[in-house]
Amino acid sequence: MNPSAEKKREYVEMIPPAFRDACLNVRCGDLRFSDLCRVEIGFDIERRSADLVADFHLLPFRDGSFGAVIAYDVLEHTTKYGLVLEEVHRVLRKNGYLVLSTVYTQGYAVHADPQHVHCYTEELLRRALARHGFRVLRMERYCPEGDNIIALAKKISG
């Protein structure tokens, strides 16, 4: 397992087991956590290894369906990050957990992919999460060049 995948797995392991009973893995690609989640639904905008293909701006699930949402490498691909965070908040049950990663504003990853349309500093990400009803429990930059930010947040409202 590469260091980035190891870091992502470490953050999923921080979610209390009671909230890993139903996990939504948004933009899952090939990175799955079925051994850590009792039920994991892999969701993506293209098939790859996803269980469901749809738009992450409008998640096709009922309110409060999941104890945890895993959203690695999602926010940098949309200019409508607020809508994505609102949808994640909506599908999380009370006190649910969000684990996410995104690109750092000054890192190499910003320019490495032409589909990266938005980037963050730790403070910008913290504010975006707070504005959409989340409290950050842990956040750090990772990868050898510090090109990414990873965070664990908890739903605090709604």
Summary of the structure (lengths in Angstrom):
residues: 158
radius of gyration: 14.2
end to end distance: 36.7
largest distance: 38.8
contacts: 521
relative contact order: 0.18
helix: 28%
strand: 32%
